[in-house]
Each structure stands twice: as structure tokens, then as C-alpha cells.
Amino acid sequence: MLLVSGVHRVSYRQAYTETPLPTLTRWLIRTALVCCAAAFLLGVALAVAPLRSAHPMLAAAWPSYIHLLVVGWITQLIMGVAYWMFPRAERRPAAGPDRLGWMAYGAINLGLVCRLIAEPAGAAPGGHPPGWLFPVSAALQLAGILAFVTGIWPRVRTR
């Protein structure tokens, strides 16, 4: 079976083994998989009632679990696949085509880490997360999404 790529005909095997995924796509997808595994483990721990009652920080981990699933797993997987599948724009910015993608990756993951630190810190006995940690987390994740949208927008075109 042949796949037509421009004017060249290549086999499916050649098309998928000779065209590597972009580095940013690999990082996004691998980070998404790590977040999926971490969310699964946290979900199992949340399901074990004796474990939840013995550790008050774990009992308050439901928002962290949801955040790992939605932002860490689903959002980053979608971003990685979108970055890979959407064709590049003809004109690349002078600072590099992946600059906004890497900014999005860093901001989203730094915001996710801030959130994962703040949630249990608030549930610890006598613990109070710094008041700035939640807004910083939200701002970083918003900045990451905006960077991703700005970077991917030129790739969405009719032809």
C-alpha cells in the first residue's frame, strides 16, 4: 500500500518511521502520560477509605486529582497531538517556530505544580498555603493556554 506525499510515493512504514514527531509533541505527550499515571495512582489512593482517613492531606486531594486528569493528562495530550497534526505556517517567526509552544508547555506545567503544592499544603494540620500560590497557578495555566492558542492559530487554515 502506498501513501502519496507530495509527488513522492512512500510506503506507510516509511512515512511513519522516517518522520519523527516534533520534540515539543514528544514532551507534551510523555508529560501527559506521566500525569495520567500519577492521576490514576492518586485516584486509587483516594478510593481506599482507610488511607483517606489516616492522611488528611490525601482526603483533600480531590481537586488535585481532577487537575491532574484535566490539565495534566487530557489538555496536554490534546496540545501535543494538535501541535503534531496541524501543518506549520509558511512563515516562521524569527524567534523560532516552537517558542510559543515551549512557553505554553512550561507555563502549564509550572502552574500545575503550583496547584499540586498548594492543595495539600492547605489540608496539612496547621498548614496554610501561601495566599499567592493559587492565583499564580491560575495565571500560569491561563498564560500557557493563551500561548498555545496564539502559536497554533496560524496553523488552522483552509488549505
C-alpha positions as CSV (number, residue, x, y, z in Angstrom):
1,M,0.0,0.0,0.0
2,L,1.4,3.4,-0.9
3,L,0.9,6.8,0.7
4,V,1.2,9.8,-1.6
5,S,3.3,12.5,0.0
6,G,3.6,15.5,-2.4
7,V,4.9,14.0,-5.7
8,H,6.7,11.1,-4.0
9,R,5.2,7.8,-3.2
10,V,6.3,6.1,0.0
11,S,5.1,3.2,1.9
12,Y,3.1,3.6,5.2
13,R,6.1,2.1,7.0
14,Q,8.5,4.7,5.6
15,A,6.1,7.5,6.3
16,Y,5.8,6.7,9.9
17,T,9.3,5.6,10.6
18,E,11.2,8.3,8.8
19,T,9.1,11.2,10.0
20,P,9.9,11.8,13.7
21,L,7.5,13.5,16.0
22,P,8.4,17.1,16.8
23,T,10.3,17.4,20.1
24,L,7.6,19.5,21.7
25,T,5.0,16.9,20.7
26,R,7.0,14.2,22.4
27,W,7.4,16.2,25.5
28,L,3.8,17.1,25.7
29,I,2.6,13.5,25.2
30,R,5.1,12.0,27.6
31,T,4.3,14.5,30.3
32,A,0.6,13.8,29.7
33,L,1.3,10.1,30.2
34,V,3.1,10.8,33.4
35,C,0.2,12.9,34.6
36,C,-2.2,10.1,33.6
37,A,-0.3,7.6,35.7
38,A,0.0,10.0,38.6
39,A,-3.7,10.7,38.5
40,F,-4.5,7.0,38.4
41,L,-2.4,6.3,41.4
42,L,-3.9,9.3,43.3
43,G,-7.4,8.1,42.3
44,V,-6.7,4.6,43.7
45,A,-5.4,6.2,46.9
46,L,-8.5,8.3,47.2
47,A,-10.7,5.2,46.7
48,V,-9.1,3.4,49.7
49,A,-11.1,4.7,52.7
50,P,-8.7,3.8,55.5
51,L,-5.9,5.5,53.7
52,R,-8.0,8.7,53.2
53,S,-9.0,8.8,56.9
54,A,-5.4,8.2,58.1
55,H,-4.0,11.1,55.9
56,P,-5.9,14.3,56.0
57,M,-3.8,15.7,53.1
58,L,-4.9,12.8,50.9
59,A,-8.5,13.4,51.9
60,A,-8.3,16.9,50.4
61,A,-6.6,15.7,47.2
62,W,-9.8,15.5,45.1
63,P,-9.1,18.9,43.3
64,S,-5.5,17.8,42.7
65,Y,-6.8,14.5,41.2
66,I,-9.2,16.4,38.8
67,H,-6.5,18.9,37.9
68,L,-4.0,16.1,37.0
69,L,-6.6,14.5,34.8
70,V,-7.9,17.5,33.1
71,V,-4.9,19.8,32.8
72,G,-2.1,17.3,33.1
73,W,-3.4,14.4,31.1
74,I,-6.2,15.5,28.7
75,T,-5.2,19.1,27.9
76,Q,-1.5,18.2,27.3
77,L,-2.3,15.2,25.2
78,I,-4.6,17.3,23.0
79,M,-2.0,20.0,22.7
80,G,0.7,17.5,21.8
81,V,-1.4,15.9,19.1
82,A,-2.7,19.2,17.8
83,Y,0.9,20.6,17.5
84,W,1.9,17.4,15.6
85,M,-1.2,17.2,13.3
86,F,-1.7,20.9,12.3
87,P,0.5,21.9,9.4
88,R,3.1,24.6,10.1
89,A,2.6,28.1,8.8
90,E,4.6,29.0,5.8
91,R,6.3,32.0,7.5
92,R,8.0,31.1,10.7
93,P,8.6,33.7,13.4
94,A,12.2,34.9,13.7
95,A,12.5,33.7,17.3
96,G,11.8,30.2,16.3
97,P,8.7,28.2,15.4
98,D,8.4,26.4,18.7
99,R,8.9,29.3,21.1
100,L,5.2,29.8,22.0
101,G,4.8,26.0,22.2
102,W,7.6,25.7,24.7
103,M,6.3,28.7,26.7
104,A,2.9,27.0,26.8
105,Y,4.4,23.7,28.0
106,G,6.4,25.4,30.7
107,A,3.7,27.7,32.0
108,I,1.0,24.9,32.1
109,N,3.3,22.5,33.9
110,L,4.6,25.1,36.3
111,G,1.1,26.2,37.1
112,L,0.1,22.5,37.6
113,V,3.0,22.0,40.0
114,C,2.0,25.2,42.0
115,R,-1.5,23.8,42.2
116,L,-0.4,20.4,43.4
117,I,1.8,22.0,46.1
118,A,-1.0,24.4,47.3
119,E,-3.8,21.9,47.6
120,P,-2.1,19.5,50.1
121,A,-0.5,22.4,52.0
122,G,-3.9,23.8,52.8
123,A,-5.1,20.5,54.1
124,A,-2.0,19.8,56.3
125,P,-2.6,20.1,60.0
126,G,-1.8,23.8,60.8
127,G,-0.8,24.3,57.2
128,H,-1.7,27.3,55.1
129,P,-0.6,27.6,51.5
130,P,0.8,31.0,50.6
131,G,-2.0,33.2,49.5
132,W,-0.3,33.9,46.2
133,L,0.1,30.3,45.1
134,F,-3.4,29.7,43.8
135,P,-3.6,32.9,41.7
136,V,-0.1,32.3,40.4
137,S,-1.1,28.8,39.4
138,A,-4.2,30.0,37.6
139,A,-2.3,32.8,35.9
140,L,0.4,30.5,34.7
141,Q,-2.1,28.0,33.3
142,L,-4.0,30.8,31.6
143,A,-0.8,32.1,30.1
144,G,0.1,28.6,28.9
145,I,-3.3,28.2,27.2
146,L,-3.1,31.6,25.6
147,A,0.5,30.9,24.3
148,F,-0.7,27.6,22.8
149,V,-3.7,29.2,21.1
150,T,-1.5,32.0,19.8
151,G,1.0,29.6,18.5
152,I,-1.4,27.1,16.9
153,W,-3.9,29.7,15.5
154,P,-1.9,30.3,12.2
155,R,-1.8,26.6,11.6
156,V,-5.6,26.4,11.3
157,R,-6.3,27.3,7.7
158,T,-8.4,26.0,4.9
159,R,-5.6,24.7,2.8
